[in-house]
């Protein structure tokens, strides 16, 4: 199956967000295979709507926030500041449990949401993990004094200043202290920004400026420099340069800064650090591009740090690749995969086969996609799952298609047989999903029943 279209740029009053926004509204002279088809059931991947939210969903995170619940949970945040918790189905169940946390955060009113959410152990005074979230110029740590009871601690309040916060991340920045610390960016006037190291001192949150340069769009914490012990902080900026900061806890001055690469045309927008090339030493950095609908990769080489464009979507310019995520999605693959989502509502899967990078479209939503997450929330399935969300409000699960596994739980049994029977007849129009249509002919019928039976187990 292929998609064809034409590209144009338009400025218009957005009906949902209520502001003027620029968006790519069509594609021209482009042919690209869609692995999952318009409804995501035929082909290599299957898409399932886990929840249809009334408001656009701008953030996704996965992690363990409830010790009483086995395994990690999925969190989603919408433009109203509501935090949704999605629990995977337990053994013998088919449906995800969805409900709001009993706490809200500041809403995100601007048209191109760039808030951030993280799950990690940043507060030793509370059991389990905390949620760290940045919305509307406020960085907050959400803690649990008791299971299921949430309180908000303000790490940084930038609402009294002219500017905005970006890219808060959790990581082990100070090896000498237990737990994890924070890094976040504040954009001030004249397109300049400061980066802050935040941690607990005597039970109180303290922030120290450790970075000052062009406006940082996003940050990541990880080991990117084998010559330096511990983790580094990487910041990608809207003007082109990407910087690496070497942590020096206790140093009251700005921390040492190295320019990894500088390319305005391929400026970054979001990034992740991971071992994407297992045959090469160290970790690599994957980026979503600011302007070119591309996924980038940078890495350390004997000749220095280099950047390359490893995948470009169908749009040619002024289209944002909003997010990237990394994980082991295809178990047979020798390396981790990269997932990207963009302004066209497309989800891409980018793989390395040991010699080169290649990518394909695996899903298309009805509107802009803002967030992508890769995590293993369904342990009965091999590998990780993909979760995407955006302006349509749909939170979508995307998994490699196992013929006969209608409900995507990794097993083919009576539940899948009943799912085909209950969906009997023509599939609904796109973008609605139709998992019961296992052979991609647009309807649930006896052929799909035979596929389930033939792959039983």
Secondary structure by P-SEA (a helix, b strand, c coil): ccccbbbbbbcccccccccccccccccccbbbbcccccccccccbbbbbccccccccccccccccccccccbbbbbbccccbbbbbbcccccccbbbbbbccccccccccccccccccccccccccccbbbbbbcccbbbbbbbccccbbbbbbccccccccccccccccccccccccccccccccccccccbbbbbbbbcccbbbbbbcccccccccccccccccccccbbbbbbcccbbbbbbbbbcccccccccccccccccccccccccccccccccbbbbbbbbccccbbbbbbbccccbbbbbcccccccccccccccccccccccccbbbbbbbccccbbbbbbbcccbbbbbbccccccccccccccccccccccbbbbbbcccccbbbbcccccccccccccccaaaaaaaaaaccccccccccccccccccccccaaaaaaaaaacc
